[in-house]
Amino acid sequence: MRANRYREYGEPNVLQVEDVEQPEPDRGEVVVAVEAAGVNPLDTKLRSGAYEWATPPMTPGADFAGVVTAVGPGVTDFAEDDRVFGTGLGIGRQGSCAEYVCASLEHVAQLPDNVSFEEGAALALVGVTSWEGLVEKAGLKAGDRCLVHGGSGGVGHVAVQVAKAAGASVTATASPQYHDQVEKLGADTVLDYSRDDLADAIANAGAPDVIMDHRINENIDLNTQVAAQGGRIVAISGTDIELTYSNSGMARGKMQTLHHFAMPQMATFAPALERVATLAGNGQVSPVIERTYGLDEVAQAHEDVVEESFLGKLVVTP
């Protein structure tokens, strides 16, 4: 089969298409013919060696969607020709920028018939992050107010929809050119993240009970200031290894909770994937696909996902 791989850490140009052996399933595994693979900033950090979690030679790509072609011993919940999607590849096992992948049952779920393969691949990692972060970790519930930083991003634009599906009121930050689109996704209030009076604008929209933040180092003081009493802050990423409160007393006084969440470290992705599949099948969550790439264009996709501004996700279609 064909796979796009890197044999050493480096810039996107280390990615090359190779002919490699097609995988065979072991016990508790399925082989999937990949129809679509999602592209995430995480993939670029693994390829560059910024995160030394993946050992070359490695095929990048956490997210996949396609059709089951083989099942290993002990697999009873999946069969050949099942439509599936999943995430969590590209670290301990070869990733999804290939014609076939082998995934354990912890990484895969059924894909509803009314959800396309491209949508499934675009949704997997960001959907799991949104569901686990907002609902499972922070306990978001109907009637809460949720603040999503970066509401036009890969995670952000899905987090807005997950929060809305949970019955929350949603405030999002985004660049002005994306405000109309983020509102259409379900945000009740969309604010320019660069405005000088952002804290006041968030407060006017309603003190958030739950905050999801992809730039926690930059926003920790803002989040502390604007969060409601008992607020829950979910940090899914940061821009620095150091995280410092300028007023930790305010956080304590508000009885706030900070949840650090790293999706790749989850023991199993299947339960969250199943929840996300239900939301997608019901039409409550639908990822925006900005652009698709061929298998020989993965390097370009890696450049674009970190260099370009866009709403939604990039997808590879092998």
N, C-alpha and C positions, 0 to 999 in steps of 0.2 A: 504494500500500500504506500501512498504518498503521505509524508508528514513534514511539516515545517519545524525545524529543530535548531537549537543552539548547542554547540559543543564546548563553548567557553562563555563566561560572563562578558558582557560588553554592550556596545551600542546596538541599535536595531540591525545594523548590517551583519551581525553574527548569525542572524536567522537565515537558514537556507532550506529549501525543499530537498528532501532525500527519499529514497526508496528504502523502506524498513519492513521488517516482518510484521504481518498482521497479527494482532493479539489473539490469544485463546483464553477462554474464561476458566478460572480456577473455582474452587468451592465458594459459593456465595457471591459470585460475580456474573455480570452480563457483558456481552460485547455489543456495541451500538455502532451502526453505520451513521456517521455524523452528517447531518443535513445543515447544521448551523453551529457556530461556536462564538460565544460572547467574548468581547475584548474589554479588559478592565485595567485601570492603572496598576493594580497589583501585579498583573502579568509583566509589566515593564520593570518593576522593582525586583522581581525574581530573575528576570533575564539579565539585568544589569549587575546583579550581585549585591544590590543595596540590602535585600533580604536574602541571606544565604540559607534559605529553606529548601531550595531545589538544587540537586546535584546534576550538572551536565554529564552526558548529553541528555537534553530534556526538550520535549515538545511543550510549548506554552499553551495556556488556555485552561481556565478553571471551569468555564460553563460550556455545556453542550446540549443539543437536542437532536433526536434522530429516531431510528427504528432499530429495535433489538434484532440481532441476527443470530445470536447464540447465547445459551444460558449454561452456567456451571452446575455441578452437583449441589443439591440442597436448595436450589432456587425454585420457589413455588408461586411467588407473587408476580412474576414476569414470564412472558413467553415470547417466542419469535414473532416478529411483526408488530409487537406492541410499540406504540408511540410513547417516548419517554423524554425527560429532560433531567439535568442534574448539574451539580457544581462540586467544587473542592478538588479538582484535578490540577495537574501541573506542579505539584509539590512532591508528595511521596510516590506518585505514579504519573505516567506520561499524560500530557494534557490533550486538549481537544482540537488543536489546529492540525487535524489529520483526518484521513478518510474513515478511520475506525478508532474507537476508544474502548478500553476495558475498565469497568467501574464496579466497585463493590456496592452492595445493597444500601449502605449508608449514604451513598452519593446520588441516588437516583429515585425518581418518582414518575408515575404515569402523567402524561401530558394530555390535557383535554382535547377532544377532536376539534373544537372550535378555536384553539390557540395554535398559531402557525409555529413551525420549527424555529423560524427567526425570532419570533416573540418569546418562545420558550428559552432559547439560548440567551437572549438579551435580559431576561427576567431573573434567571436562576440566582446568581450571586447577590444582586442588589435586592431581590425580593426576600431572600433569606435574611440578609442583613437588616432590612427594614422590619420584617416581622419579628425576628428575634430581639432586635434592639428596642423597638418601640413597645411591643406587646408582651413578650416574654420577660425581658429584663426590666423595663421601666413600668410595666403594668398599665399601659395606656388603655383607657376605657371610654365608653360613651359618656359625653358631657365634659370631657377634659378639653383643655386647650393645648395644642401641640405646636411647637416652633421647629421648623426644619430649615437649618442653614444650608445654602446651596440647593435651593429647590429645583434648579434646572439640571443638576448633575445626574450622573448615572444612578446613584443611590437616592439622591434627593427627590427626583421626579417620581420615583416609585414610592418613597416614604410618604410623600404628600398623599398619594392615593391610598396607601395602607392605612394611614391615620384617618382619612375620611371614611374609609370602609369600617373602621373601628368605632365610628360615631363621634369622633373628636372634631372640634373646630380647629382650623389649620391656618397658621401664619407661616409664611415662607420668605426667605431672603433670596434675591437673584439679581442679575444684571437687568437693567430696564428693558432691553430688547426681548427678554423672555417673559416679562410679566403677564402678558395676555395668555400665553401658552400655559404658564403655571396655574393661572386662575382656571383655565379650562380643565386642568387636571384635578381640580377640587379645592385649591387653596382659597380661603375666605379673604385673606389679606396677603398681598405680596409687596415687599419692601426692598428698596435698593440697599444692598448691604454696605455701600460706601457713603451713605448719607451721614452727616454729622450728628443728627439727632436720632440715630437708630434706636437707642435705648428708650427714648420717649415714645417713638412710633410703635415699638413693640408693646410697651405698656398700654398705650391707647387702644391697641387691638385686643388686649387682654393678657394678663400675666400667664405665661405658659406653665402648665403642670408638668409637661414633658418637653425636653429639648433634644434634638438629634444634631450632632455637630461633627463635621469632617475636618475642622481646623481648630481643635480644642485649645491649642496653645495660644492662639490669637484671641479667642473669644471667651476664655474662662471667666474673666472679670465681668464682661458683658452678661454672660449667662447667669452668673451669680446675682448680678444686680436685678435682672428682669424676671427671673424665675419666681413662681408663686411659692408661698409657704409650703414646705414639703415637696418642692420640685425635684424631679428626677432628670438628670442630665446624662445622655448617652454619648460617649466619645468613641467614634468609629475610626478616627484617624487624627493625625496631628502633623505639624510642620516642624517640630523640634522634639528632641528627646527629653527636654526639661519642661515641666509643667508647674507653674508657680502662681499661687493666689496672691494678689496684692491686699486682699481683705478676707482671709479665711474665717474671721469672726462672723462676717455676714453670712457665709455659707452655713456655719454652725447655727447661727441664730435663726436662719430660715429652715433648719433641719433638712437641708438638701442632701441628695444622694448622687454621687458620680459613679456611673457604670462605665468601665472600660470594656470595649467589646472588639474582639478580633475574630471575624468570621472563619478564617482558615483553621483556627484552633478548636473549633467545635468537634465533639466526638462523633456526631452524626448530623447529617443535613436533611435526611429523609422526612422527619416530621414537619419541619418548616417548609420544605418543598411541597409537601402535600397541602399544607395550609395555603401557600401561595398559588398552587394549581387551582384550588377551589375558588379563590378570589378572581383569578384570571378567567376561569371557566364561566363564572357568573357575570363577567364584564365589569367587575369592580376595580380591577387593576389591569392596565394595558401599557406595556413599555413603548416608548417612542424610539424608533430606529432611525438614526440620522443617516447612516451610510452602511453599505455592505462591501466586502472585499473578497477577492479570490484567495486561494491557498498560497499563491505565490506573492501576495500583497500584504502578508502579515507584518513585515517590517514597516511598511507605510502606515498600517493601522496602529502599530506601537508608537510611531511618531505622532500621529494625529491625536491619539487619546490623551496625550500629555501636553501637546503644543497648541491644539486648536480649541476654540470656544464653540460649544454646540449644546443643544438640549437633547438629553437621552443617551442612547447607546450606539456603539459600533459593533458590527457583526461580520464574521468570516463565514463564507459558504463554500466549504470544500467541494 
